[in-house]
């Protein structure tokens, strides 16, 4: 049995500022010139890059190889933009066509109308609902793309986000200027934000995304989202903490996986403590790898208790940075920094700091 994603996916179209189906102007061209211009936007760079790769001929050295890789990366970005464009417009056109079909259908008899209403009430199915149309289009797209329904569902989320919300990001992706990963992360962290805040996110992130690694864009986007989100960091952390759980998956060859989903400070405390215990094992005859030692120490701790403590818990080991200005100005919305993780609510950081064995004070100019 395969292991599911490490973290549950809570992305959803309802968290993006999308207009209702049929009113998404981007998917409705008003003239042939506009259609031709959009076609050039989403397929021009793709065609040009593919031709450049083909015309370059065989690779004759490392320089040629690196240039080819750059072009392939640009080609991949343009392809992802084209897929997003087609999927977002495709499902919108299906919705529009279906509504037109319903409007032109012959009227049913009173008995047929009553039967249809009864079936709809019983099964809770509205054949013209956005959810039904979306699901059907995703199922058909899964066959066309030869990808799983779950993966194509994610594609649809990103497609609508790029086409109707993060338009500048889609344009940069189509031009091959940013990676698909960066574009998807920008959409992901635009959830729960207003159009004005999303515009600010794009202004800040897109120039970076043209040169910076994907991981840097992910981290910057996450921090911007935490600061711009109208819901306080404390409330978000409280709601997320309510979903804490322990899960287990059975794997092949007599193995299994245990996952603890908890607050970042708890997880990093456990991880750092396990590493500390593992570092105390210095037997030169021990042939285990560091990963094996840590795994065994983790298992021993929960089966037999912390070594040398008669079962008493070891003190958690974490480092946090608390900005004094934010703590004083607005502690309910301020953010501290948990080493190895990133931003956490200041309220959580202060609770951790209560039992801190030491403090290091650093004053800087804001």
C-alpha positions as CSV (number, residue, x, y, z in Angstrom):
1,X,0.0,0.0,0.0
2,X,1.4,3.4,-1.0
3,X,1.9,6.1,1.6
4,X,-0.4,9.0,1.2
5,X,0.9,12.6,1.0
6,X,2.7,13.6,4.2
7,X,0.2,16.4,4.8
8,X,-3.4,16.4,4.0
9,X,-4.4,18.6,1.0
10,X,-6.9,21.3,2.1
11,X,-6.7,23.3,-1.1
12,X,-10.1,24.2,-2.6
13,X,-11.6,26.4,-5.2
14,X,-14.0,27.8,-2.6
15,X,-11.0,29.5,-1.0
16,X,-10.1,31.4,-4.1
17,X,-11.9,34.6,-5.1
18,X,-13.5,33.0,-8.2
19,X,-16.5,34.5,-9.9
20,X,-19.5,32.2,-10.6
21,X,-19.4,30.0,-13.7
22,X,-20.6,31.9,-16.8
23,X,-19.2,35.2,-15.6
24,X,-15.5,34.4,-15.9
25,X,-14.7,36.7,-18.7
26,X,-11.2,35.3,-19.4
27,X,-12.8,32.1,-20.8
28,X,-15.1,34.0,-23.2
29,X,-13.5,35.6,-26.3
30,X,-15.4,38.4,-27.9
31,X,-13.7,38.4,-31.3
32,X,-11.6,36.4,-33.6
33,X,-8.6,38.7,-33.0
34,X,-8.8,38.1,-29.3
35,X,-8.9,34.3,-29.8
36,X,-5.9,34.5,-32.1
37,X,-4.0,36.7,-29.6
38,X,-4.6,34.2,-26.8
39,X,-3.7,31.3,-28.9
40,X,-0.4,33.0,-29.6
41,X,0.1,33.7,-25.9
42,X,-0.3,30.1,-24.8
43,X,1.2,28.3,-27.8
44,X,3.6,30.7,-29.4
45,X,6.5,30.2,-26.8
46,X,5.8,26.5,-26.7
47,X,6.1,26.2,-30.5
48,X,9.2,28.4,-30.7
49,X,11.0,26.5,-27.9
50,X,10.2,23.1,-29.4
51,X,11.6,24.3,-32.8
52,X,14.7,25.7,-31.2
53,X,15.3,22.3,-29.5
54,X,14.8,20.5,-32.8
55,X,16.9,22.8,-34.9
56,X,19.8,22.8,-32.5
57,X,20.6,19.2,-33.5
58,X,22.6,16.7,-31.5
59,X,24.3,17.7,-28.4
60,X,28.1,18.3,-28.9
61,X,29.2,19.2,-25.4
62,X,28.3,20.2,-21.9
63,X,27.4,23.7,-23.0
64,X,24.9,22.4,-25.5
65,X,23.5,20.1,-22.8
66,X,22.9,22.9,-20.4
67,X,21.3,25.1,-23.1
68,X,19.1,22.2,-24.0
69,X,18.0,21.7,-20.4
70,X,17.1,25.4,-20.1
71,X,15.0,25.2,-23.2
72,X,13.3,22.0,-21.9
73,X,12.5,23.7,-18.6
74,X,10.9,26.6,-20.6
75,X,9.0,24.1,-22.7
76,X,7.7,22.4,-19.6
77,X,6.5,25.7,-18.2
78,X,4.8,26.7,-21.4
79,X,3.1,23.2,-21.6
80,X,1.8,23.5,-18.1
81,X,0.4,27.0,-18.9
82,X,-1.3,25.6,-22.0
83,X,-2.9,22.8,-20.0
84,X,-4.1,25.2,-17.4
85,X,-5.6,27.5,-20.1
86,X,-7.3,24.6,-21.8
87,X,-8.7,23.0,-18.7
88,X,-10.1,26.3,-17.2
89,X,-11.7,27.4,-20.5
90,X,-12.8,23.8,-21.3
91,X,-14.8,23.3,-18.1
92,X,-16.2,26.9,-18.4
93,X,-17.4,26.2,-22.0
94,X,-19.0,22.9,-20.9
95,X,-20.9,24.7,-18.2
96,X,-22.1,27.3,-20.6
97,X,-23.1,24.8,-23.3
98,X,-25.0,22.7,-20.7
99,X,-27.0,25.7,-19.5
100,X,-27.8,26.5,-23.1
101,X,-29.0,23.0,-23.6
102,X,-31.2,23.0,-20.6
103,X,-32.7,26.3,-21.7
104,X,-33.7,25.0,-25.2
105,X,-35.0,21.6,-24.0
106,X,-38.6,20.8,-24.7
107,X,-40.7,21.4,-21.5
108,X,-41.6,18.3,-19.6
109,X,-45.1,17.3,-18.6
110,X,-46.2,18.0,-15.0
111,X,-45.7,14.4,-14.1
112,X,-42.2,14.3,-15.5
113,X,-41.3,17.5,-13.7
114,X,-42.6,16.1,-10.5
115,X,-40.6,12.9,-10.9
116,X,-37.4,14.8,-11.8
117,X,-37.9,17.0,-8.7
118,X,-38.5,14.0,-6.5
119,X,-35.3,12.2,-7.9
120,X,-33.2,15.4,-7.4
121,X,-34.5,15.7,-3.8
122,X,-33.9,12.0,-3.1
123,X,-30.4,11.7,-4.5
124,X,-29.2,15.3,-4.1
125,X,-28.1,15.5,-7.7
126,X,-28.4,18.7,-9.8
127,X,-27.2,17.8,-13.3
128,X,-26.5,21.4,-14.0
129,X,-24.5,22.1,-10.8
130,X,-20.9,23.3,-11.1
131,X,-19.7,20.4,-9.0
132,X,-21.2,17.8,-11.3
133,X,-19.9,19.4,-14.5
134,X,-16.5,19.9,-12.9
135,X,-16.3,16.3,-11.8
136,X,-17.4,15.0,-15.2
137,X,-14.8,17.2,-17.0
138,X,-12.1,16.1,-14.6
139,X,-12.9,12.4,-15.3
140,X,-12.7,12.9,-19.0
141,X,-9.5,14.9,-18.7
142,X,-8.0,12.1,-16.6
143,X,-8.4,9.8,-19.6
144,X,-7.0,12.4,-22.0
145,X,-3.9,13.2,-19.9
146,X,-3.5,9.5,-18.6
147,X,-3.3,10.8,-15.1
148,X,-5.1,9.9,-11.9
149,X,-8.4,11.6,-11.0
150,X,-6.8,13.1,-7.9
151,X,-3.9,14.6,-9.9
152,X,-6.2,16.1,-12.5
153,X,-8.4,17.5,-9.7
154,X,-5.3,19.3,-8.5
155,X,-4.6,20.5,-12.0
156,X,-8.2,21.9,-12.2
157,X,-7.6,23.9,-9.0
158,X,-4.4,25.4,-10.3
159,X,-5.9,25.9,-13.7
160,X,-8.8,28.0,-12.4
161,X,-6.5,29.8,-10.0
162,X,-4.1,30.8,-12.7
163,X,-6.7,31.6,-15.4
164,X,-9.1,33.6,-13.3
165,X,-7.2,34.8,-10.2
166,X,-3.4,34.9,-10.8
167,X,-3.4,36.0,-14.4
168,X,0.1,37.6,-14.3
169,X,1.5,34.3,-13.0
170,X,-0.1,32.4,-15.8
171,X,1.4,34.8,-18.4
172,X,4.8,34.4,-16.8
173,X,4.4,30.6,-16.9
174,X,3.3,30.7,-20.5
175,X,6.3,32.7,-21.4
176,X,8.5,30.1,-19.8
177,X,9.8,32.6,-17.2
178,X,8.9,30.7,-14.1
179,X,8.5,27.0,-13.2
180,X,5.2,25.2,-12.8
181,X,6.0,24.6,-9.2
182,X,6.4,28.3,-8.5
183,X,3.2,29.1,-10.3
184,X,1.3,26.4,-8.3
185,X,2.7,27.6,-5.0
186,X,1.6,31.2,-5.8
187,X,-1.9,30.0,-6.4
188,X,-1.8,27.8,-3.3
189,X,-0.9,30.7,-1.0
190,X,-3.4,33.1,-2.6
191,X,-6.2,31.1,-0.9
192,X,-8.3,33.1,1.6
193,X,-6.9,36.4,0.3
194,X,-8.6,39.3,-1.4
195,X,-7.9,40.3,-5.0
196,X,-5.9,43.3,-3.8
197,X,-3.7,41.1,-1.6
198,X,-3.2,38.6,-4.4
199,X,-2.1,41.4,-6.7
200,X,0.5,42.3,-4.1
201,X,1.6,38.7,-3.8
202,X,2.2,38.6,-7.5
203,X,4.1,41.9,-7.5
204,X,6.5,40.6,-4.9
205,X,6.9,37.0,-5.9
206,X,7.0,37.0,-9.7
207,X,10.3,38.9,-10.1
208,X,11.8,36.5,-7.6
209,X,10.3,33.4,-9.3
210,X,12.2,34.2,-12.6
211,X,15.5,33.4,-11.0
212,X,15.1,32.0,-7.5
213,X,14.8,28.3,-6.6
214,X,11.3,26.8,-6.2
215,X,11.9,26.2,-2.5
216,X,12.6,29.9,-1.9
217,X,9.4,30.9,-3.6
218,X,7.4,28.4,-1.5
219,X,8.8,29.7,1.7
220,X,8.4,33.4,0.7
221,X,4.8,32.8,-0.5
222,X,4.0,31.0,2.8
223,X,5.2,33.8,4.9
224,X,3.4,36.4,2.8
225,X,0.2,34.4,3.1
226,X,0.5,34.2,6.9
227,X,1.0,38.0,7.1
228,X,-1.7,39.0,4.7
229,X,-4.4,36.5,5.8
230,X,-7.2,38.4,7.5
231,X,-7.7,35.6,9.9
232,X,-5.1,35.9,12.7
233,X,-2.2,33.4,12.9
234,X,-3.4,32.4,16.4
235,X,-6.9,31.5,15.1
236,X,-5.5,29.6,12.1
237,X,-3.1,27.6,14.4
238,X,-6.0,26.8,16.8
239,X,-8.2,25.5,14.0
240,X,-5.3,23.5,12.5
241,X,-4.4,22.0,15.9
242,X,-8.0,20.6,16.2
243,X,-7.0,18.2,13.3
244,X,-4.1,16.6,15.1
245,X,-4.0,12.9,14.8
246,X,-1.9,9.7,14.6
247,X,-2.1,7.5,11.6
248,X,-0.7,4.2,10.6
249,X,-0.1,2.5,7.2
250,X,0.9,-1.1,6.5
251,X,3.7,-1.3,4.0
252,X,5.3,-4.2,2.1
253,X,8.0,-6.6,3.4
254,X,6.7,-6.6,7.0
255,X,7.1,-2.8,7.5
256,X,4.6,-0.1,8.5
257,X,4.6,3.7,8.8
258,X,3.4,5.7,11.8
259,X,2.6,9.4,11.3
260,X,2.0,12.0,14.0
261,X,0.3,15.2,12.8
262,X,0.6,17.8,15.5
263,X,1.8,21.4,16.0
264,X,5.2,22.3,14.6
265,X,6.8,23.0,18.0
266,X,5.8,19.6,19.3
267,X,7.0,17.8,16.2
268,X,10.3,19.6,16.1
269,X,10.8,19.1,19.9
270,X,10.3,15.3,19.4
271,X,12.6,15.3,16.4
272,X,15.4,17.2,18.1
273,X,15.1,15.1,21.2
274,X,15.4,11.9,19.2
275,X,18.5,13.2,17.4
276,X,20.0,14.1,20.8
277,X,19.4,10.6,22.1
278,X,20.8,9.1,18.9
279,X,23.9,11.3,19.1
280,X,24.8,9.7,22.5
281,X,25.3,6.3,20.9
282,X,29.0,6.2,20.0
283,X,29.8,2.5,20.0
284,X,32.4,2.0,17.3
285,X,31.1,-1.5,16.7
286,X,27.6,-0.2,15.9
287,X,27.2,-0.6,12.1
288,X,23.9,1.1,11.9
289,X,23.4,4.2,9.8
290,X,22.4,7.5,11.4
291,X,18.9,7.1,10.1
292,X,18.6,3.6,11.5
293,X,19.9,4.8,14.9
294,X,17.4,7.5,15.0
295,X,14.5,5.2,14.0
296,X,15.5,2.7,16.7
297,X,15.9,5.4,19.3
298,X,12.4,6.7,18.4
299,X,10.9,3.2,18.8
300,X,12.8,2.6,22.0
301,X,11.6,5.8,23.5
302,X,7.9,5.1,23.0
303,X,8.3,1.4,24.0
304,X,10.6,1.8,27.0
305,X,10.8,5.5,27.9
306,X,13.7,7.9,27.6
307,X,17.0,6.4,28.5
308,X,18.2,7.2,32.0
309,X,14.9,8.9,33.0
310,X,12.9,6.0,34.3
311,X,10.2,6.7,31.8
312,X,10.1,10.5,32.5
313,X,9.9,12.6,29.4
314,X,13.0,14.4,28.1
315,X,12.8,18.1,27.9
316,X,11.9,19.3,24.4
317,X,14.7,21.0,22.5
318,X,13.7,23.8,20.1
319,X,14.9,27.3,19.3
320,X,12.4,30.1,18.7
321,X,12.8,33.8,17.7
322,X,10.3,36.3,19.0
323,X,10.2,39.8,17.5
324,X,9.7,42.1,20.5
325,X,8.1,44.9,18.4
326,X,5.4,42.5,16.9
327,X,4.9,41.0,20.4
328,X,4.1,44.4,21.9
329,X,2.2,45.8,18.9
330,X,-0.2,43.0,18.1
331,X,0.4,39.7,19.8
332,X,-2.7,38.1,18.3
333,X,-1.5,38.6,14.7
334,X,2.3,38.6,15.2
335,X,4.5,35.8,14.1
336,X,7.6,34.2,15.7
337,X,10.1,31.9,14.0
338,X,10.5,28.3,14.9
339,X,14.0,27.0,13.9
340,X,13.7,24.4,11.2
341,X,10.0,25.2,10.5
342,X,9.3,28.8,9.9
343,X,6.6,31.2,11.2
344,X,4.4,30.3,14.2
345,X,1.9,32.4,16.2
346,X,3.6,34.5,18.8
347,X,1.1,33.2,21.4
348,X,2.4,29.6,20.8
349,X,6.0,30.9,21.0
350,X,5.4,32.6,24.3
351,X,4.0,29.4,25.8
352,X,7.1,27.5,24.7
353,X,9.3,30.3,26.1
354,X,7.8,30.0,29.6
355,X,9.9,26.9,30.3
356,X,13.0,28.0,28.3
357,X,16.2,27.3,30.1
358,X,17.9,30.3,28.5
359,X,17.3,33.5,26.5
360,X,19.5,35.4,24.0
361,X,18.4,39.0,23.6
362,X,19.2,40.6,20.2
363,X,18.1,44.2,19.5
364,X,18.1,45.5,15.9
365,X,16.7,48.4,14.0
366,X,13.3,47.4,12.6
